[in-house]
Amino acid sequence: MRNIYPFGKAPFVILIIAIVSGVVFGWMRLRENKNRVDLVLAIQAEIHVKPYQKAIAQFNKENNCNVVLQRVQKEVLMSRLQSAMQTGCDVPDVVEILEGTIGYFTRGPLENVGFVDLTERLREDGLLDPKNMVQTRYPLWSSREHIFALPHDVHPSCLCYRVDLIQELGIDVTKLKTWDDFVKVGQEITIPQKRYMIDMADDSMISLIILLSQHGFDLFDAYGNVAFDKPGVADVVLWFVHQTSGKTRIAFPAGDGQNFYQAMNEGLDLFFFTPDWRTAQFMLDNPRQKGNLALMPMPVWADENGNQLPGTYKTGTWGGTGLAITKHCKNQDLAWKFAKYLYTKVEDLGERFLLTNIVPPIKASWELPEFKQKSDFYKHMFHDPVTGDLTADYVSIGEMYASQADGTPPRYVTAYTTQAETQLLNVYYDARDYYVKNGDDGLLERIEKNLKEKADYVRGLVARNVFLSRDAEKAAAARAEAEAAETKSEQEQ
């Protein structure tokens, strides 16, 4: 016990009781303070409060019920919700959870997951139909091919850039079709300690994972198997090392907060990975750049002829939110009806987009007029169809990101995603240090070796969890059987 909590068993027990009691007291008090509470929705993002309150008021009126919204801090919700579930205490009925957290709740047997399995409900309501919904968002909320949350967003990533500086440098962004094109220009304009082509984080895996996912790679596969040592991953890591270190580097880590915006404002970095939600963040936190920022699609991974590589994507993705129903909920049918009302009611999604710039996965919403409005903050560069001159004009953020949304790569999250990210980061650190000292000689082989070792380490962690490994094998066998049956049916026809 002292290895876990150094002050001893008794204080540890008291701490757990205090934490759980705090959760129970908070949510039970909310119920007691109302004459009748049918559902409690817990969310984390302040930006969602007003649009959700409006939707809840209408839902309550239409269904003669009382849904209550409660906003809580991310750390509080994630750390205490699981404890409350395990102890059978009172918890919210419906909860918004963030990217990467589903694995926290799905470590054990599927039957012990504290969230309702939504797979069949989604199928019955047509939300597993690719004509209606972006299907690549479901893996983010799944475990062993069971879906536990309704996706709120898509978060395709574009590149945001300082259009004023790009124009001064004479860069034609319409020609930056591939990452090779991008690197070539980056090496021409980069001036160490003064100007770099792009912001790439080197103290976390955010930038590298965006690039890996665009290349069709992920830390895990659809069955929960470790996958970051697949053939080709080492090549992407090597590419990332070349861009972030050494004499030919084109990237500099701008950091977060004030440091980030200082780098943007001073022109230290020209381009930035920008999912849809980040456009709204820039508008709020850095209004001085209004009219100086522009958006463009991410360059693609291509062969020597400039053709996009098979199995790769035109964009990457960063972030995500999903709506889960807890098994504690006494009226799960009402909760599901509410979840669909909140996330899939097309009429509400246009107004909500104008508040957040977030593209929902409901494809019908992309045709709403709000998604076609031009921004007064962001531009894009294009060749005038009459004169052929390169020009800049304000862009429709909705159309820009919606055009990328259906091409976002899937992201697979497990209980061991954090450990896998840490091991991948260690591989990068080792490769970067080796490259600075020794150059490329033997570097790719070193990366491949380290990836295998780190992946095997994570495999060992996963193997100790008999529930995950057993269920992953069952899911893979079931999928193989279904695919074989489908192939046989097609052949017979």
C-alpha positions as CSV (number, residue, x, y, z in Angstrom):
1,M,0.0,0.0,0.0
2,R,2.8,2.4,0.8
3,N,4.2,2.0,-2.7
4,I,0.9,3.4,-4.0
5,Y,0.1,5.9,-1.3
6,P,3.1,6.7,1.0
7,F,1.1,7.8,4.0
8,G,-0.3,4.4,4.8
9,K,-3.5,2.4,4.4
10,A,-5.8,4.4,6.8
11,P,-5.2,7.8,5.2
12,F,-5.6,6.2,1.7
13,V,-9.0,4.8,2.6
14,I,-10.1,8.2,4.0
15,L,-8.9,9.9,0.8
16,I,-10.9,7.5,-1.4
17,I,-14.0,8.0,0.8
18,A,-13.6,11.7,0.5
19,I,-13.3,11.7,-3.2
20,V,-16.2,9.4,-3.8
21,S,-18.3,11.3,-1.3
22,G,-17.6,14.6,-3.1
23,V,-18.9,13.1,-6.3
24,V,-21.9,11.6,-4.8
25,F,-22.7,14.8,-2.8
26,G,-22.4,17.0,-5.9
27,W,-24.6,15.0,-8.2
28,M,-27.1,13.9,-5.6
29,R,-27.5,17.5,-4.4
30,L,-28.2,18.5,-8.0
31,R,-31.1,15.9,-8.1
32,E,-32.4,17.0,-4.7
33,N,-32.6,20.6,-5.6
34,K,-35.0,20.0,-8.4
35,N,-38.6,18.9,-8.1
36,R,-38.0,16.3,-10.8
37,V,-34.8,15.5,-12.7
38,D,-35.1,12.9,-15.5
39,L,-31.5,13.2,-16.8
40,V,-28.3,14.9,-15.7
41,L,-25.9,15.8,-18.4
42,A,-22.3,16.5,-17.4
43,I,-20.0,18.4,-19.8
44,Q,-16.6,20.0,-19.6
45,A,-16.3,22.6,-22.3
46,E,-17.6,26.1,-21.5
47,I,-18.2,26.9,-25.2
48,H,-20.9,24.2,-25.3
49,V,-22.9,25.5,-22.4
50,K,-25.1,28.1,-24.1
51,P,-26.0,26.1,-27.2
52,Y,-26.7,23.0,-25.1
53,Q,-28.9,25.0,-22.7
54,K,-31.0,26.1,-25.7
55,A,-31.3,22.6,-27.0
56,I,-32.2,21.2,-23.6
57,A,-34.9,23.8,-23.0
58,Q,-36.6,22.8,-26.3
59,F,-36.1,19.0,-25.6
60,N,-37.7,19.4,-22.2
61,K,-40.6,21.2,-23.7
62,E,-41.2,18.7,-26.5
63,N,-40.8,15.6,-24.2
64,N,-42.4,16.9,-21.0
65,C,-39.2,16.1,-19.0
66,N,-36.4,17.8,-17.1
67,V,-32.9,17.4,-18.3
68,V,-30.4,19.3,-16.3
69,L,-26.9,20.5,-17.5
70,Q,-23.9,20.4,-15.2
71,R,-20.5,21.7,-16.2
72,V,-17.5,20.2,-14.4
73,Q,-13.7,20.3,-14.8
74,K,-12.1,17.7,-17.0
75,E,-9.8,16.4,-14.2
76,V,-12.7,16.1,-11.8
77,L,-15.0,14.3,-14.2
78,M,-12.4,11.8,-15.5
79,S,-10.8,11.0,-12.1
80,R,-14.0,10.6,-10.1
81,L,-16.5,9.2,-12.5
82,Q,-14.8,5.8,-12.8
83,S,-14.5,5.6,-9.0
84,A,-18.1,6.4,-8.5
85,M,-19.1,3.8,-11.1
86,Q,-17.1,1.1,-9.5
87,T,-18.5,1.8,-6.0
88,G,-22.1,2.0,-7.3
89,C,-22.5,5.7,-6.4
90,D,-24.7,8.2,-8.1
91,V,-23.3,9.5,-11.4
92,P,-24.6,11.6,-14.3
93,D,-26.9,9.9,-16.8
94,V,-25.2,11.3,-19.8
95,V,-21.5,12.4,-20.0
96,E,-19.4,14.2,-22.6
97,I,-15.9,12.5,-22.6
98,L,-12.8,13.6,-24.4
99,E,-10.5,11.9,-27.0
100,G,-8.2,9.3,-25.4
101,T,-10.4,8.7,-22.3
102,I,-12.6,5.8,-23.5
103,G,-9.7,3.4,-22.7
104,Y,-9.8,4.5,-19.1
105,F,-13.3,3.1,-18.8
106,T,-12.9,-0.1,-20.9
107,R,-9.9,-1.8,-19.2
108,G,-11.9,-4.8,-17.9
109,P,-14.5,-7.1,-19.4
110,L,-17.0,-5.6,-21.7
111,E,-19.9,-6.4,-19.4
112,N,-18.2,-4.3,-16.7
113,V,-17.9,-1.1,-18.8
114,G,-19.8,1.6,-17.0
115,F,-21.2,3.0,-20.2
116,V,-24.1,1.7,-22.3
117,D,-23.1,-0.2,-25.5
118,L,-24.6,2.0,-28.2
119,T,-23.7,-0.2,-31.2
120,E,-27.2,-1.6,-31.9
121,R,-28.9,1.6,-31.2
122,L,-26.7,3.3,-33.7
123,R,-27.3,0.6,-36.3
124,E,-31.1,0.8,-35.8
125,D,-31.2,4.6,-36.3
126,G,-29.1,4.6,-39.4
127,L,-26.0,6.2,-37.8
128,L,-23.8,3.4,-38.9
129,D,-24.7,4.2,-42.5
130,P,-21.8,6.0,-44.2
131,K,-24.3,8.1,-46.1
132,N,-25.4,9.7,-42.9
133,M,-22.4,9.8,-40.6
134,V,-18.6,9.9,-40.8
135,Q,-17.8,6.4,-39.8
136,T,-14.1,6.9,-39.0
137,R,-15.1,8.7,-35.8
138,Y,-16.5,5.6,-34.1
139,P,-13.1,3.9,-33.4
140,L,-12.3,6.8,-31.1
141,W,-15.2,5.7,-28.8
142,S,-15.0,2.0,-29.2
143,S,-13.4,-1.0,-27.5
144,R,-13.3,-4.5,-29.1
145,E,-15.7,-3.3,-31.8
146,H,-18.3,-2.1,-29.4
147,I,-19.2,1.6,-29.5
148,F,-19.7,3.4,-26.2
149,A,-20.2,7.1,-27.2
150,L,-21.9,9.1,-30.0
151,P,-19.3,11.3,-31.8
152,H,-19.8,15.0,-31.4
153,D,-17.3,16.1,-34.1
154,V,-14.8,15.2,-36.9
155,H,-11.9,17.6,-36.3
156,P,-10.2,17.4,-39.7
157,S,-6.9,19.2,-39.7
158,C,-5.9,21.9,-42.2
159,L,-2.8,24.1,-42.2
160,C,-3.2,27.7,-41.0
161,Y,-0.6,30.2,-42.1
162,R,0.4,33.8,-42.0
163,V,-0.8,34.9,-45.4
164,D,0.8,38.3,-45.2
165,L,4.3,36.8,-44.6
166,I,3.7,34.1,-47.3
167,Q,2.9,36.9,-49.8
168,E,6.0,38.8,-48.8
169,L,8.1,35.7,-49.4
170,G,6.5,34.9,-52.7
171,I,5.4,31.4,-51.8
172,D,2.6,30.0,-53.9
173,V,0.7,27.8,-51.4
174,T,-1.4,26.3,-54.2
175,K,1.8,24.4,-55.3
176,L,2.3,22.8,-51.9
177,K,0.4,19.7,-52.8
178,T,2.7,17.1,-51.2
179,W,4.9,17.0,-48.1
180,D,7.9,16.9,-50.5
181,D,6.8,20.2,-52.0
182,F,6.3,21.6,-48.5
183,V,9.8,20.5,-47.2
184,K,11.5,21.9,-50.3
185,V,10.1,25.3,-49.9
186,G,10.6,25.1,-46.1
187,Q,14.3,24.5,-46.6
188,E,14.5,27.5,-48.9
189,I,12.9,30.0,-46.5
190,T,14.0,28.8,-43.1
191,I,16.5,31.0,-41.3
192,P,17.6,29.3,-38.0
193,Q,16.4,31.1,-34.9
194,K,14.6,33.7,-37.0
195,R,12.0,31.9,-39.3
196,Y,10.8,28.4,-39.7
197,M,8.3,26.8,-42.1
198,I,6.0,25.1,-39.5
199,D,5.3,24.6,-35.9
200,M,5.8,20.9,-34.9
201,A,5.6,19.9,-31.2
202,D,8.7,17.9,-30.2
203,D,7.7,17.5,-26.5
204,S,4.6,15.5,-27.2
205,M,3.3,13.2,-29.9
206,I,0.6,15.5,-31.2
207,S,2.3,16.6,-34.5
208,L,3.8,13.2,-35.2
209,I,0.5,11.3,-34.6
210,I,-1.3,13.7,-36.9
211,L,1.2,12.9,-39.6
212,L,1.2,9.1,-38.8
213,S,-2.6,9.0,-39.0
214,Q,-2.6,10.8,-42.3
215,H,-0.2,8.2,-43.5
216,G,-2.6,5.4,-42.4
217,F,-0.8,4.4,-39.2
218,D,-1.9,4.4,-35.6
219,L,-0.6,3.3,-32.2
220,F,-3.1,0.4,-32.2
221,D,-5.2,-1.4,-34.8
222,A,-9.0,-2.0,-34.9
223,Y,-8.6,-5.0,-32.6
224,G,-6.6,-3.3,-30.0
225,N,-3.3,-4.8,-31.1
226,V,-0.1,-2.7,-30.8
227,A,0.6,-1.3,-34.3
228,F,3.3,1.4,-34.1
229,D,6.1,-0.8,-35.3
230,K,4.4,-1.7,-38.6
231,P,6.5,-1.4,-41.8
232,G,6.6,2.2,-42.9
233,V,6.2,3.8,-39.4
234,A,9.9,4.2,-39.1
235,D,10.1,6.1,-42.4
236,V,7.6,8.7,-41.0
237,V,9.5,9.0,-37.7
238,L,12.7,9.5,-39.7
239,W,11.0,12.2,-41.8
240,F,9.8,13.9,-38.6
241,V,13.4,13.8,-37.2
242,H,14.7,15.5,-40.3
243,Q,12.1,18.3,-40.1
244,T,12.6,19.0,-36.4
245,S,16.4,18.8,-35.9
246,G,19.7,19.1,-37.7
247,K,20.9,21.7,-40.2
248,T,18.0,21.2,-42.7
249,R,15.2,21.4,-40.2
250,I,12.1,23.4,-41.2
251,A,10.1,23.2,-38.0
252,F,10.3,24.8,-34.6
253,P,8.1,24.0,-31.5
254,A,6.1,27.1,-30.8
255,G,4.8,25.7,-27.5
256,D,1.5,26.7,-25.9
257,G,-0.3,29.8,-24.6
258,Q,1.6,33.1,-24.7
259,N,4.7,31.5,-26.3
260,F,2.7,30.0,-29.1
261,Y,1.0,33.3,-30.0
262,Q,4.3,35.2,-29.7
263,A,5.8,32.8,-32.3
264,M,2.8,33.3,-34.5
265,N,2.8,37.1,-34.2
266,E,6.5,37.4,-34.7
267,G,6.5,35.1,-37.7
268,L,8.9,32.6,-36.1
269,D,6.6,29.8,-37.5
270,L,4.6,30.4,-40.7
271,F,2.3,27.3,-40.8
272,F,0.4,25.6,-38.0
273,F,-1.6,22.3,-37.7
274,T,-5.1,23.6,-37.3
275,P,-8.2,21.3,-36.8
276,D,-11.6,23.0,-37.0
277,W,-11.8,23.8,-33.3
278,R,-8.5,25.6,-33.3
279,T,-9.7,28.2,-35.8
280,A,-12.1,29.4,-33.2
281,Q,-9.4,29.4,-30.5
282,F,-7.1,31.6,-32.7
283,M,-10.0,34.0,-33.3
284,L,-10.6,34.3,-29.5
285,D,-7.0,34.3,-28.3
286,N,-5.2,36.2,-31.0
287,P,-7.6,38.8,-32.6
288,R,-4.7,40.9,-33.8
289,Q,-4.1,38.5,-36.6
290,K,-7.6,39.0,-38.1
291,G,-7.1,39.1,-41.9
292,N,-3.5,37.9,-41.7
293,L,-4.3,34.2,-41.3
294,A,-5.3,31.8,-44.1
295,L,-6.2,28.1,-44.4
296,M,-5.2,25.4,-46.8
297,P,-5.6,21.6,-47.0
298,M,-2.7,19.6,-45.6
299,P,-0.2,18.4,-48.1
300,V,-0.4,14.7,-48.9
301,W,2.1,11.8,-48.7
302,A,3.0,11.1,-52.3
303,D,5.4,9.1,-54.5
304,E,8.1,10.5,-56.6
305,N,5.6,11.4,-59.3
306,G,3.4,13.4,-56.9
307,N,0.7,10.8,-56.7
308,Q,-0.9,10.3,-53.3
309,L,0.3,7.0,-51.8
310,P,-2.3,4.2,-51.5
311,G,-3.7,3.8,-48.0
312,T,-2.9,7.4,-47.0
313,Y,-5.4,10.2,-46.2
314,K,-5.7,13.8,-47.4
315,T,-6.0,15.1,-43.8
316,G,-5.2,14.2,-40.2
317,T,-7.3,14.7,-37.1
318,W,-6.7,16.2,-33.7
319,G,-9.1,16.0,-30.7
320,G,-12.6,14.8,-30.2
321,T,-15.6,14.7,-27.9
322,G,-18.2,11.9,-27.5
323,L,-21.5,11.6,-25.6
324,A,-21.8,8.4,-23.4
325,I,-24.8,7.1,-21.4
326,T,-23.9,5.6,-18.1
327,K,-25.4,2.3,-17.0
328,H,-26.6,4.1,-13.9
329,C,-29.1,5.9,-16.0
330,K,-32.6,4.7,-15.1
331,N,-34.2,5.8,-18.4
332,Q,-31.8,4.9,-21.1
333,D,-34.3,5.2,-23.9
334,L,-34.9,8.8,-23.0
335,A,-31.2,9.4,-22.6
336,W,-30.6,8.0,-26.1
337,K,-33.4,10.1,-27.5
338,F,-31.8,13.1,-25.9
339,A,-28.3,12.2,-27.2
340,K,-29.6,12.1,-30.7
341,Y,-31.5,15.3,-30.3
342,L,-28.4,17.1,-28.9
343,Y,-25.9,15.8,-31.5
344,T,-27.8,14.9,-34.6
345,K,-30.7,17.4,-34.9
346,V,-29.6,19.0,-38.2
347,E,-31.5,22.2,-37.7
348,D,-29.5,23.1,-34.6
349,L,-26.0,22.3,-36.0
350,G,-25.6,25.4,-38.3
351,E,-26.1,27.9,-35.5
352,R,-23.8,25.8,-33.3
353,F,-21.1,25.8,-36.0
354,L,-21.0,29.6,-36.1
355,L,-20.2,29.5,-32.3
356,T,-17.5,26.9,-32.4
357,N,-16.3,26.3,-36.1
358,I,-16.6,22.6,-35.2
359,V,-17.8,20.3,-38.1
360,P,-20.2,17.7,-36.9
361,P,-20.1,14.1,-38.3
362,I,-23.7,14.4,-39.5
363,K,-23.2,14.9,-43.2
364,A,-26.6,16.5,-43.9
365,S,-25.5,19.5,-41.8
366,W,-22.7,20.4,-44.1
367,E,-25.3,21.7,-46.6
368,L,-26.7,24.3,-44.2
369,P,-26.2,27.9,-45.1
370,E,-24.1,28.6,-42.0
371,F,-21.4,26.2,-43.3
372,K,-21.2,28.2,-46.5
373,Q,-20.7,31.7,-45.0
374,K,-17.4,33.4,-45.6
375,S,-15.3,34.2,-42.6
376,D,-14.2,37.8,-41.8
377,F,-11.1,36.4,-40.1
378,Y,-9.5,33.8,-42.3
379,K,-8.5,33.9,-46.0
380,H,-7.3,31.4,-48.6
381,M,-5.0,31.8,-51.6
382,F,-5.9,30.8,-55.1
383,H,-5.2,31.7,-58.7
384,D,-7.8,34.0,-60.2
385,P,-9.6,32.0,-62.9
386,V,-9.6,35.1,-65.3
387,T,-6.2,36.6,-64.8
388,G,-4.3,33.6,-63.4
389,D,-2.8,35.9,-60.7
390,L,-2.3,34.5,-57.2
391,T,-4.7,36.3,-54.9
392,A,-6.2,36.0,-51.4
393,D,-9.8,36.3,-50.3
394,Y,-11.9,35.4,-47.3
395,V,-12.7,31.7,-47.0
396,S,-15.7,29.7,-45.9
397,I,-14.4,27.8,-42.9
398,G,-17.3,25.4,-43.0
399,E,-16.8,24.5,-46.7
400,M,-13.0,24.2,-46.2
401,Y,-13.3,21.7,-43.3
402,A,-16.4,19.9,-44.5
403,S,-14.6,19.1,-47.7
404,Q,-12.0,17.3,-45.6
405,A,-14.3,15.7,-43.0
406,D,-15.2,12.5,-44.8
407,G,-11.6,11.8,-45.4
408,T,-10.4,11.8,-41.9
409,P,-8.4,8.8,-40.7
410,P,-9.7,6.6,-37.8
411,R,-8.0,6.8,-34.4
412,Y,-8.0,3.7,-32.2
413,V,-7.8,4.3,-28.5
414,T,-7.2,1.7,-25.8
415,A,-6.4,1.5,-22.1
416,Y,-2.7,1.6,-23.1
417,T,-2.7,4.6,-25.5
418,T,-0.9,6.8,-23.0
419,Q,1.8,4.2,-22.5
420,A,2.2,3.7,-26.3
421,E,2.5,7.5,-26.8
422,T,5.2,7.7,-24.2
423,Q,7.2,4.9,-25.8
424,L,6.9,6.4,-29.3
425,L,8.1,9.7,-27.9
426,N,11.1,7.9,-26.4
427,V,11.9,6.5,-29.9
428,Y,11.8,10.0,-31.3
429,Y,14.0,11.4,-28.7
430,D,16.6,8.7,-29.2
431,A,16.5,9.2,-33.0
432,R,16.8,12.9,-32.8
433,D,19.8,12.8,-30.5
434,Y,21.4,10.1,-32.7
435,Y,20.8,12.2,-35.8
436,V,22.3,15.3,-34.4
437,K,25.5,13.4,-33.4
438,N,25.8,10.9,-36.3
439,G,23.6,11.9,-39.2
440,D,21.6,9.4,-41.2
441,D,24.1,6.6,-41.1
442,G,22.3,3.7,-39.5
443,L,19.5,5.9,-38.2
444,L,16.6,4.2,-40.0
445,E,17.7,0.8,-38.7
446,R,18.0,2.2,-35.2
447,I,14.5,3.6,-35.4
448,E,13.1,0.3,-36.6
449,K,14.8,-1.6,-33.8
450,N,13.6,0.8,-31.1
451,L,10.1,0.8,-32.4
452,K,10.0,-3.0,-32.2
453,E,11.4,-3.0,-28.7
454,K,9.0,-0.3,-27.4
455,A,6.0,-1.9,-29.2
456,D,6.9,-5.3,-27.6
457,Y,7.0,-3.6,-24.2
458,V,3.5,-2.2,-24.7
459,R,2.4,-5.6,-26.0
460,G,3.6,-7.1,-22.7
461,L,1.4,-4.6,-20.8
462,V,-1.6,-5.5,-22.9
463,A,-1.0,-9.2,-22.6
464,R,-1.3,-8.9,-18.8
465,N,-4.9,-7.7,-19.2
466,V,-6.6,-11.0,-20.0
467,F,-9.9,-9.4,-20.7
468,L,-8.6,-7.1,-23.5
469,S,-6.4,-9.8,-25.1
470,R,-9.2,-12.4,-25.0
471,D,-11.8,-10.1,-26.4
472,A,-9.5,-8.7,-29.0
473,E,-8.9,-12.2,-30.3
474,K,-12.6,-12.9,-30.3
475,A,-13.3,-9.7,-32.2
476,A,-10.6,-10.4,-34.8
477,A,-11.9,-14.0,-35.3
478,A,-15.5,-12.7,-35.7
479,R,-14.5,-10.1,-38.2
480,A,-12.5,-12.6,-40.2
481,E,-15.5,-15.0,-40.3
482,A,-17.8,-12.2,-41.4
483,E,-15.4,-11.0,-44.1
484,A,-15.0,-14.6,-45.4
485,A,-18.8,-15.0,-45.5
486,E,-19.2,-11.7,-47.4
487,T,-16.5,-12.8,-49.9
488,K,-18.2,-16.1,-50.4
489,S,-21.6,-14.5,-50.9
490,E,-20.1,-12.1,-53.5
491,Q,-18.5,-15.0,-55.4
492,E,-21.7,-16.9,-55.5
493,Q,-23.5,-14.0,-56.9
